[in-house]
Amino acid sequence: MTRGPRRATVKDVAALAGVSPKTVSNVMTGTVFVRPDTREKVLAAVEELRFVPNLSARSLRNGRTGVIALALPDLATAFSADMVHRVVQVAHERGMVVLIEETAAEPQREYDLVSRAREHQIDGLILNPIRLKDSIIVHDDQLPPVVLIGEVEQHKVDRVLIDSRQAGYEVTAHLLERGAKRVAAVGGETGAADATATSIQRLDGYNRALRDHGIAPDPALEVYVEEWSMVGGAEAAEELLGRDTGFDAIMAFTDSIAFGAMHVLQEHGLSVPGDVLISGFDDVEHARFMNPSLTTVALDRRAFAEAAVDLLMTRIEDRATPPRAVAIPHELVIRGSTTR
């Protein structure tokens, strides 16, 4: 019988990288600090040798599966697709496998994932609930290792976030400073029954920026968007135009909403940015290539994924430490859609 090529081992990676097998293990698990230059050597060796950690052997030694779960509200969005890519990439570098789930329409799926963790099918979860009241974290006091990502505010489990209130403030202030007088908020509405944590915080920042510029918030300029997609943005823009509010700028709560709104504005003969300034959130790849290119709020999604995975792995190792919150910086990227 002809045998296939021998599978690379930790010792092979260590020899190629010029480090000890223990250092390779530390890089793969991410639980011990390793100098960046050493870590890069190990990862280069891992890639060159196509090293795959033996998760079954690890599970037998420490009672873990080497599998974590990532649950996002809507896997169809460009932001979610990129976030999944980043988390899977980081997890694989740490020697972990990722189970992906979608939860927006079925919050019960969070509960199913927690059940899997209790049955030792997965080691921990990265969750992105859109409303705290729907999430298992407020209904269960015996949670497995969990990290929350996104804007849901709580102090029960670890979380990774961006400051959506401040980002909403900064992008609204930018629109006003570019000459807008009537800025519409497309994505959320004050007091909406189904308001998400993200929409509440971005709307808070929007209203604060208006007040700081001496402008009273106008409810007619707030448009609730149930589906944060291009279709949702297009429908919201049609509704806004139908209200005849005389808006001259749109602060869209995501890039996808902005893309849909921009399409409708142009169909109605309105130019961007000549007649209406428009901005988004997330800085997805398409934002750079629209015509005009989209002003948006960007964050380092690689850093976001690293923080989430590393917090979870630390929590898997030690469940007794107090919950931590890691804030990832954001940046307002100014492009053609707000440049007259």
LOMAR-599107 format. One record per residue (C-alpha): residue number from 1; residue in one letter; z, x, y. Coordinates in Angstrom, 1 decimal, always signed. Each point is the difference from the previous one (the first is absolute). Example, Ala and Ser with C-alpha at 12.3 -4.5 7.8 and 13.67 -1.06 7.14 Angstrom:
# residues 2
+-----+------+--------+--------+--------+
! pos ! code !      z !      x !      y !
+-----+------+--------+--------+--------+
!   1 !    A !   +7.8 !  +12.3 !   -4.5 !
!   2 !    S !   -0.7 !   +1.4 !   +3.4 !
+-----+------+--------+--------+--------+
//
This chain:
# residues 340
+-----+------+--------+--------+--------+
! pos ! code !      z !      x !      y !
+-----+------+--------+--------+--------+
!   1 !    M !   +0.0 !   +0.0 !   +0.0 !
!   2 !    T !   -0.9 !   +1.3 !   +3.5 !
!   3 !    R !   +2.9 !   -0.2 !   +2.4 !
!   4 !    G !   -0.3 !   -0.7 !   +3.7 !
!   5 !    P !   +1.1 !   +2.5 !   +2.7 !
!   6 !    R !   +3.7 !   +0.7 !   +0.1 !
!   7 !    R !   +2.0 !   -2.0 !   +2.4 !
!   8 !    A !   +1.5 !   +2.0 !   +2.9 !
!   9 !    T !   +3.7 !   +0.3 !   +0.0 !
!  10 !    V !   +2.6 !   +0.6 !   +2.7 !
!  11 !    K !   +0.1 !   +3.6 !   -1.0 !
!  12 !    D !   -3.7 !   +0.3 !   +0.5 !
!  13 !    V !   +0.3 !   -1.4 !   +3.5 !
!  14 !    A !   +3.0 !   +2.3 !   +0.8 !
!  15 !    A !   -2.0 !   +3.0 !   -1.1 !
!  16 !    L !   -3.0 !   -0.8 !   +2.1 !
!  17 !    A !   +2.1 !   -0.8 !   +3.1 !
!  18 !    G !   +2.2 !   +3.0 !   -0.5 !
!  19 !    V !   +3.2 !   -2.0 !   -0.1 !
!  20 !    S !   +2.6 !   -1.1 !   -2.5 !
!  21 !    P !   -0.4 !   -3.1 !   -2.3 !
!  22 !    K !   +3.0 !   -1.4 !   +1.8 !
!  23 !    T !   -1.8 !   +0.2 !   +3.4 !
!  24 !    V !   -2.9 !   -1.8 !   -1.5 !
!  25 !    S !   +2.3 !   -2.8 !   -1.2 !
!  26 !    N !   +1.6 !   -0.2 !   +3.4 !
!  27 !    V !   -3.4 !   -0.4 !   +1.7 !
!  28 !    M !   -1.1 !   -2.7 !   -2.5 !
!  29 !    T !   +3.2 !   -2.0 !   +0.3 !
!  30 !    G !   +0.5 !   +0.5 !   +3.7 !
!  31 !    T !   +3.8 !   -0.2 !   -0.3 !
!  32 !    V !   +0.6 !   +3.6 !   +1.1 !
!  33 !    F !   -1.3 !   +1.6 !   +3.2 !
!  34 !    V !   -2.7 !   +2.6 !   -0.7 !
!  35 !    R !   -1.5 !   +2.1 !   +2.8 !
!  36 !    P !   -3.3 !   -1.4 !   +1.2 !
!  37 !    D !   -2.1 !   +3.1 !   -0.8 !
!  38 !    T !   +1.5 !   +0.1 !   -3.5 !
!  39 !    R !   -0.6 !   -3.7 !   -0.5 !
!  40 !    E !   -3.7 !   +0.4 !   +1.0 !
!  41 !    K !   -0.4 !   +2.8 !   -2.6 !
!  42 !    V !   +1.5 !   -2.1 !   -2.7 !
!  43 !    L !   -2.2 !   -3.1 !   +0.9 !
!  44 !    A !   -3.1 !   +2.3 !   +0.1 !
!  45 !    A !   +0.9 !   +1.2 !   -3.5 !
!  46 !    V !   +0.6 !   -3.6 !   -1.2 !
!  47 !    E !   -3.5 !   -1.0 !   +1.2 !
!  48 !    E !   -1.7 !   +3.1 !   -1.4 !
!  49 !    L !   +1.5 !   -0.5 !   -3.4 !
!  50 !    R !   -0.2 !   -3.8 !   +0.1 !
!  51 !    F !   +3.7 !   -0.1 !   -1.0 !
!  52 !    V !   +1.3 !   -3.4 !   -0.9 !
!  53 !    P !   +3.8 !   -0.4 !   -0.3 !
!  54 !    N !   +1.2 !   -1.2 !   -3.4 !
!  55 !    L !   +1.7 !   -3.2 !   +1.1 !
!  56 !    S !   +0.9 !   -1.1 !   -3.5 !
!  57 !    A !   +2.0 !   +3.2 !   -0.6 !
!  58 !    R !   +1.7 !   -0.4 !   +3.4 !
!  59 !    S !   +0.9 !   -3.5 !   -0.9 !
!  60 !    L !   +1.6 !   +1.1 !   -3.3 !
!  61 !    R !   +2.1 !   +2.6 !   +1.9 !
!  62 !    N !   +1.2 !   -2.0 !   +2.9 !
!  63 !    G !   -0.4 !   -3.6 !   -0.8 !
!  64 !    R !   -2.8 !   -0.5 !   +2.6 !
!  65 !    T !   -3.5 !   -1.2 !   -0.3 !
!  66 !    G !   -1.7 !   +2.1 !   +2.7 !
!  67 !    V !   -1.4 !   -3.3 !   +1.4 !
!  68 !    I !   +0.7 !   -1.6 !   +3.4 !
!  69 !    A !   -1.4 !   -3.2 !   +1.5 !
!  70 !    L !   -1.6 !   -0.6 !   +3.4 !
!  71 !    A !   -0.2 !   -3.6 !   +1.2 !
!  72 !    L !   -2.0 !   -0.9 !   +3.1 !
!  73 !    P !   -0.7 !   -3.4 !   +1.5 !
!  74 !    D !   -3.8 !   +0.1 !   +0.1 !
!  75 !    L !   -2.0 !   +2.6 !   -2.0 !
!  76 !    A !   -3.3 !   -1.1 !   +1.5 !
!  77 !    T !   +0.7 !   +1.5 !   +3.5 !
!  78 !    A !   -1.3 !   +3.4 !   +1.0 !
!  79 !    F !   +3.6 !   +1.1 !   +1.0 !
!  80 !    S !   +1.3 !   -0.9 !   -3.5 !
!  81 !    A !   -2.8 !   +1.7 !   -1.8 !
!  82 !    D !   +0.7 !   +3.2 !   +1.9 !
!  83 !    M !   +3.8 !   -0.3 !   -0.5 !
!  84 !    V !   -0.5 !   -0.5 !   -3.8 !
!  85 !    H !   -2.2 !   +3.1 !   +0.0 !
!  86 !    R !   +2.7 !   +2.1 !   +1.8 !
!  87 !    V !   +2.9 !   -1.2 !   -2.1 !
!  88 !    V !   -1.8 !   +0.6 !   -3.3 !
!  89 !    Q !   -1.1 !   +3.4 !   +1.2 !
!  90 !    V !   +3.5 !   +1.0 !   +1.0 !
!  91 !    A !   +1.6 !   -1.5 !   -3.1 !
!  92 !    H !   -2.4 !   +1.9 !   -2.3 !
!  93 !    E !   +0.9 !   +3.2 !   +1.8 !
!  94 !    R !   +3.6 !   -0.7 !   -0.8 !
!  95 !    G !   -0.9 !   -0.7 !   -3.7 !
!  96 !    M !   +0.3 !   -3.8 !   +0.3 !
!  97 !    V !   -2.3 !   -2.9 !   -1.0 !
!  98 !    V !   -0.3 !   -3.1 !   +2.3 !
!  99 !    L !   -0.2 !   -3.6 !   -1.0 !
! 100 !    I !   -1.7 !   -2.1 !   +2.8 !
! 101 !    E !   +0.8 !   -3.6 !   +0.8 !
! 102 !    E !   -0.9 !   -2.6 !   +2.7 !
! 103 !    T !   +2.8 !   -2.3 !   +1.2 !
! 104 !    A !   -0.9 !   -1.9 !   +3.2 !
! 105 !    A !   -1.0 !   -3.3 !   -1.7 !
! 106 !    E !   +2.5 !   +0.5 !   -2.8 !
! 107 !    P !   +3.3 !   +1.4 !   +1.2 !
! 108 !    Q !   +1.3 !   -0.6 !   -3.6 !
! 109 !    R !   -1.9 !   +3.1 !   -1.0 !
! 110 !    E !   +2.7 !   +2.1 !   +1.6 !
! 111 !    Y !   +2.5 !   -1.6 !   -2.3 !
! 112 !    D !   -2.2 !   +0.8 !   -3.0 !
! 113 !    L !   -0.2 !   +3.6 !   +1.0 !
! 114 !    V !   +3.8 !   +0.2 !   +0.4 !
! 115 !    S !   +0.3 !   -1.4 !   -3.5 !
! 116 !    R !   -2.3 !   +2.7 !   -1.3 !
! 117 !    A !   +2.2 !   +2.6 !   +1.6 !
! 118 !    R !   +3.1 !   -1.5 !   -1.7 !
! 119 !    E !   -1.8 !   +0.1 !   -3.3 !
! 120 !    H !   -0.8 !   +3.7 !   +0.6 !
! 121 !    Q !   -3.7 !   -0.5 !   +0.1 !
! 122 !    I !   -0.2 !   +1.5 !   +3.5 !
! 123 !    D !   +2.4 !   +2.4 !   +1.9 !
! 124 !    G !   -0.1 !   -1.5 !   +3.5 !
! 125 !    L !   -1.9 !   -2.1 !   +2.5 !
! 126 !    I !   -1.7 !   +0.4 !   +3.4 !
! 127 !    L !   -0.1 !   -3.5 !   +1.5 !
! 128 !    N !   -1.7 !   -1.3 !   +3.2 !
! 129 !    P !   +1.4 !   -3.6 !   +0.5 !
! 130 !    I !   -1.5 !   -1.8 !   +3.0 !
! 131 !    R !   +3.1 !   -2.2 !   +0.5 !
! 132 !    L !   +3.6 !   +0.9 !   -0.9 !
! 133 !    K !   +0.8 !   -3.5 !   -1.1 !
! 134 !    D !   -2.7 !   +0.2 !   -2.7 !
! 135 !    S !   +1.1 !   +3.4 !   -1.4 !
! 136 !    I !   +2.2 !   +0.6 !   -3.0 !
! 137 !    I !   +2.1 !   +2.5 !   +2.0 !
! 138 !    V !   +1.9 !   -2.9 !   +1.7 !
! 139 !    H !   +0.6 !   -1.8 !   -3.2 !
! 140 !    D !   +1.1 !   +2.8 !   -2.4 !
! 141 !    D !   +3.0 !   +2.3 !   +0.4 !
! 142 !    Q !   -0.8 !   +2.1 !   -3.1 !
! 143 !    L !   -3.3 !   +1.4 !   +0.9 !
! 144 !    P !   -1.7 !   +2.9 !   -1.8 !
! 145 !    P !   -1.3 !   +2.9 !   +2.1 !
! 146 !    V !   -2.0 !   -1.6 !   +2.9 !
! 147 !    V !   -1.7 !   +1.2 !   +3.1 !
! 148 !    L !   -1.3 !   -2.4 !   +2.6 !
! 149 !    I !   -3.0 !   +0.8 !   +2.2 !
! 150 !    G !   -1.0 !   -1.9 !   +3.0 !
! 151 !    E !   +1.8 !   -1.9 !   +2.8 !
! 152 !    V !   +2.5 !   -2.1 !   -2.0 !
! 153 !    E !   +3.4 !   +1.0 !   +1.6 !
! 154 !    Q !   +2.9 !   +0.4 !   -2.4 !
! 155 !    H !   +2.6 !   +2.6 !   -0.9 !
! 156 !    K !   +0.5 !   -0.7 !   -3.7 !
! 157 !    V !   -2.7 !   +2.3 !   -1.4 !
! 158 !    D !   -1.9 !   +3.1 !   +1.1 !
! 159 !    R !   -3.0 !   -0.7 !   +2.2 !
! 160 !    V !   -3.0 !   +1.7 !   +1.8 !
! 161 !    L !   -1.3 !   -1.5 !   +3.2 !
! 162 !    I !   -1.8 !   +0.3 !   +3.2 !
! 163 !    D !   +1.4 !   -1.3 !   +3.3 !
! 164 !    S !   -2.2 !   -3.1 !   +0.3 !
! 165 !    R !   +1.8 !   -1.2 !   +3.1 !
! 166 !    Q !   -0.6 !   +3.2 !   +1.9 !
! 167 !    A !   -3.6 !   +0.2 !   -1.3 !
! 168 !    G !   -0.6 !   -3.6 !   +1.1 !
! 169 !    Y !   +1.4 !   +0.9 !   +3.4 !
! 170 !    E !   -2.1 !   +3.1 !   +0.4 !
! 171 !    V !   -3.3 !   -1.6 !   -0.9 !
! 172 !    T !   +0.6 !   -3.0 !   +2.2 !
! 173 !    A !   +1.0 !   +2.2 !   +2.9 !
! 174 !    H !   -3.2 !   +2.0 !   -0.5 !
! 175 !    L !   -2.1 !   -3.1 !   +0.3 !
! 176 !    L !   +1.8 !   -1.0 !   +3.2 !
! 177 !    E !   -0.3 !   +3.4 !   +1.4 !
! 178 !    R !   -3.8 !   -0.2 !   -0.7 !
! 179 !    G !   -0.2 !   -2.9 !   +2.4 !
! 180 !    A !   +0.6 !   -3.0 !   -2.3 !
! 181 !    K !   +1.9 !   -3.0 !   +1.5 !
! 182 !    R !   -0.1 !   -2.5 !   -2.9 !
! 183 !    V !   +0.8 !   +1.8 !   -3.3 !
! 184 !    A !   -0.2 !   -2.2 !   -3.1 !
! 185 !    A !   +2.2 !   +0.8 !   -3.1 !
! 186 !    V !   -2.1 !   -0.8 !   -3.1 !
! 187 !    G !   +2.1 !   +0.0 !   -3.1 !
! 188 !    G !   +3.2 !   -1.6 !   +0.8 !
! 189 !    E !   +1.5 !   -2.9 !   +1.9 !
! 190 !    T !   +3.6 !   -0.3 !   +1.4 !
! 191 !    G !   +2.1 !   -2.2 !   -2.2 !
! 192 !    A !   -2.7 !   -0.3 !   -2.8 !
! 193 !    A !   +1.7 !   -1.4 !   -3.1 !
! 194 !    D !   -1.7 !   +2.5 !   -2.3 !
! 195 !    A !   +0.2 !   +3.0 !   +2.3 !
! 196 !    T !   +0.1 !   +3.3 !   -1.8 !
! 197 !    A !   +2.4 !   +2.9 !   +1.0 !
! 198 !    T !   -3.1 !   +1.9 !   +1.2 !
! 199 !    S !   -1.3 !   -2.8 !   +2.2 !
! 200 !    I !   +3.5 !   -0.6 !   +1.5 !
! 201 !    Q !   +0.4 !   +3.7 !   +1.0 !
! 202 !    R !   -3.5 !   +0.5 !   +1.4 !
! 203 !    L !   +0.4 !   -3.2 !   +2.0 !
! 204 !    D !   +3.3 !   +1.2 !   +1.3 !
! 205 !    G !   -1.6 !   +3.2 !   +1.2 !
! 206 !    Y !   -2.9 !   -1.9 !   +1.6 !
! 207 !    N !   +2.3 !   -2.3 !   +1.9 !
! 208 !    R !   +2.2 !   +2.8 !   +1.2 !
! 209 !    A !   -3.0 !   +1.9 !   +1.4 !
! 210 !    L !   -1.2 !   -3.2 !   +1.8 !
! 211 !    R !   +3.4 !   -0.4 !   +1.6 !
! 212 !    D !   +0.2 !   +3.7 !   +1.0 !
! 213 !    H !   -3.3 !   -0.5 !   +1.8 !
! 214 !    G !   +1.2 !   -3.1 !   +1.8 !
! 215 !    I !   -2.0 !   -2.4 !   -2.1 !
! 216 !    A !   +1.6 !   -3.1 !   -1.5 !
! 217 !    P !   -0.9 !   -0.6 !   -3.7 !
! 218 !    D !   -2.4 !   -2.9 !   -0.5 !
! 219 !    P !   +0.2 !   -1.8 !   -3.4 !
! 220 !    A !   -3.6 !   -1.0 !   +0.4 !
! 221 !    L !   -0.9 !   +3.7 !   -0.5 !
! 222 !    E !   +1.8 !   +0.3 !   -3.3 !
! 223 !    V !   -2.1 !   -0.9 !   -3.1 !
! 224 !    Y !   +1.5 !   -0.2 !   -3.5 !
! 225 !    V !   -2.1 !   +1.5 !   -2.7 !
! 226 !    E !   +0.9 !   -0.9 !   -3.5 !
! 227 !    E !   -2.4 !   +2.4 !   -1.8 !
! 228 !    W !   +0.0 !   +3.4 !   +1.7 !
! 229 !    S !   -3.7 !   +0.7 !   -0.8 !
! 230 !    M !   -3.3 !   +0.1 !   +1.8 !
! 231 !    V !   -0.5 !   -3.7 !   -0.9 !
! 232 !    G !   +3.5 !   -0.8 !   +1.5 !
! 233 !    G !   -0.8 !   +2.0 !   +3.1 !
! 234 !    A !   -3.3 !   -1.8 !   +0.5 !
! 235 !    E !   +1.6 !   -3.4 !   -0.4 !
! 236 !    A !   +2.8 !   +1.0 !   +2.4 !
! 237 !    A !   -2.5 !   +1.2 !   +2.6 !
! 238 !    E !   -1.9 !   -3.4 !   -0.2 !
! 239 !    E !   +3.3 !   -1.8 !   +0.5 !
! 240 !    L !   +0.8 !   +2.2 !   +3.0 !
! 241 !    L !   -3.4 !   -0.6 !   +1.6 !
! 242 !    G !   +0.5 !   -3.8 !   -0.6 !
! 243 !    R !   +3.2 !   +0.0 !   +1.9 !
! 244 !    D !   -1.8 !   +1.3 !   +3.1 !
! 245 !    T !   +2.9 !   +2.2 !   +1.1 !
! 246 !    G !   -2.0 !   +2.5 !   +1.9 !
! 247 !    F !   +1.2 !   +3.0 !   -2.0 !
! 248 !    D !   -1.4 !   +3.5 !   +0.8 !
! 249 !    A !   +1.5 !   +2.0 !   -2.9 !
! 250 !    I !   +1.1 !   -0.4 !   -3.6 !
! 251 !    M !   +2.9 !   +1.8 !   -1.6 !
! 252 !    A !   -0.9 !   -0.6 !   -3.7 !
! 253 !    F !   +2.8 !   +0.5 !   -2.6 !
! 254 !    T !   -2.3 !   +1.9 !   -2.4 !
! 255 !    D !   -3.3 !   +1.8 !   +0.2 !
! 256 !    S !   -1.5 !   -2.7 !   -2.4 !
! 257 !    I !   +1.0 !   -2.7 !   +2.4 !
! 258 !    A !   -1.5 !   +2.0 !   +2.9 !
! 259 !    F !   -3.3 !   +0.4 !   -1.9 !
! 260 !    G !   -0.4 !   -3.7 !   -0.6 !
! 261 !    A !   +1.0 !   -0.9 !   +3.6 !
! 262 !    M !   -2.5 !   +2.6 !   +1.4 !
! 263 !    H !   -2.8 !   -1.5 !   -2.0 !
! 264 !    V !   +0.7 !   -3.5 !   +1.3 !
! 265 !    L !   +0.3 !   +1.2 !   +3.6 !
! 266 !    Q !   -3.4 !   +1.6 !   -0.2 !
! 267 !    E !   -1.5 !   -3.1 !   -1.6 !
! 268 !    H !   +1.1 !   -1.9 !   +3.1 !
! 269 !    G !   -1.6 !   +2.5 !   +2.3 !
! 270 !    L !   +3.1 !   +1.8 !   +1.0 !
! 271 !    S !   -0.1 !   +3.8 !   +0.1 !
! 272 !    V !   +2.7 !   +2.3 !   -1.2 !
! 273 !    P !   +1.3 !   +1.7 !   +2.0 !
! 274 !    G !   -2.0 !   -1.3 !   +3.0 !
! 275 !    D !   +1.4 !   -3.6 !   -0.1 !
! 276 !    V !   +2.9 !   +0.3 !   -2.4 !
! 277 !    L !   +2.1 !   +3.1 !   -1.0 !
! 278 !    I !   +1.1 !   +0.0 !   -3.7 !
! 279 !    S !   +2.4 !   +2.0 !   -2.0 !
! 280 !    G !   +1.3 !   +0.1 !   -3.6 !
! 281 !    F !   +2.6 !   +1.5 !   -2.3 !
! 282 !    D !   -0.2 !   +2.3 !   -3.1 !
! 283 !    D !   -3.0 !   +2.2 !   +0.9 !
! 284 !    V !   -2.0 !   -0.7 !   -3.1 !
! 285 !    E !   -3.1 !   +2.0 !   -0.7 !
! 286 !    H !   -2.4 !   -2.7 !   +1.5 !
! 287 !    A !   +1.8 !   +0.2 !   +3.4 !
! 288 !    R !   -1.7 !   +3.2 !   +0.9 !
! 289 !    F !   -3.5 !   -1.3 !   -0.9 !
! 290 !    M !   -0.1 !   -3.4 !   +1.6 !
! 291 !    N !   -2.1 !   -0.5 !   +3.1 !
! 292 !    P !   +1.9 !   +0.4 !   +2.2 !
! 293 !    S !   +2.6 !   +2.1 !   -1.9 !
! 294 !    L !   +3.4 !   -1.7 !   -0.2 !
! 295 !    T !   +3.1 !   +1.0 !   +1.9 !
! 296 !    T !   +2.9 !   -0.3 !   -2.5 !
! 297 !    V !   +3.4 !   +1.1 !   -1.0 !
! 298 !    A !   -0.1 !   +2.8 !   -2.6 !
! 299 !    L !   +2.6 !   +1.5 !   -2.3 !
! 300 !    D !   +0.0 !   +2.8 !   -2.5 !
! 301 !    R !   -0.4 !   -2.0 !   -3.3 !
! 302 !    R !   +0.3 !   +3.2 !   -2.1 !
! 303 !    A !   +3.4 !   +0.6 !   +1.6 !
! 304 !    F !   +0.9 !   -3.7 !   -0.5 !
! 305 !    A !   -0.8 !   +0.2 !   -3.7 !
! 306 !    E !   +1.8 !   +3.3 !   -0.4 !
! 307 !    A !   +3.2 !   -1.4 !   +1.6 !
! 308 !    A !   -0.2 !   -3.2 !   -2.2 !
! 309 !    V !   -0.5 !   +1.9 !   -3.3 !
! 310 !    D !   +2.5 !   +2.7 !   +0.8 !
! 311 !    L !   +2.7 !   -2.5 !   +1.0 !
! 312 !    L !   -0.6 !   -2.0 !   -3.2 !
! 313 !    M !   +0.2 !   +3.1 !   -2.2 !
! 314 !    T !   +3.2 !   +1.1 !   +1.7 !
! 315 !    R !   +1.4 !   -3.5 !   -0.5 !
! 316 !    I !   -0.9 !   +0.1 !   -3.7 !
! 317 !    E !   +2.0 !   +3.2 !   -0.3 !
! 318 !    D !   +3.0 !   -1.2 !   +2.0 !
! 319 !    R !   +0.7 !   -3.7 !   +0.6 !
! 320 !    A !   +3.3 !   +0.6 !   +1.8 !
! 321 !    T !   -1.3 !   +1.5 !   +3.3 !
! 322 !    P !   +0.0 !   -2.4 !   +3.0 !
! 323 !    P !   -3.4 !   -1.6 !   +0.8 !
! 324 !    R !   -2.2 !   +2.0 !   +2.4 !
! 325 !    A !   -2.7 !   -1.0 !   +2.4 !
! 326 !    V !   -2.9 !   +2.4 !   +0.8 !
! 327 !    A !   -2.2 !   -0.8 !   +3.0 !
! 328 !    I !   -3.5 !   +1.3 !   +0.0 !
! 329 !    P !   -1.4 !   +0.8 !   +3.5 !
! 330 !    H !   -3.0 !   -2.0 !   +1.3 !
! 331 !    E !   -2.7 !   +0.8 !   +2.5 !
! 332 !    L !   -2.2 !   -2.0 !   +2.3 !
! 333 !    V !   -3.5 !   +1.1 !   -0.6 !
! 334 !    I !   -2.2 !   -1.0 !   +3.0 !
! 335 !    R !   -3.6 !   -0.7 !   -0.7 !
! 336 !    G !   -3.0 !   -1.9 !   +1.4 !
! 337 !    S !   +1.3 !   -3.5 !   -0.4 !
! 338 !    T !   +2.4 !   +0.5 !   +3.0 !
! 339 !    T !   -2.0 !   +2.5 !   +2.0 !
! 340 !    R !   -2.1 !   -1.5 !   +2.8 !
+-----+------+--------+--------+--------+
//
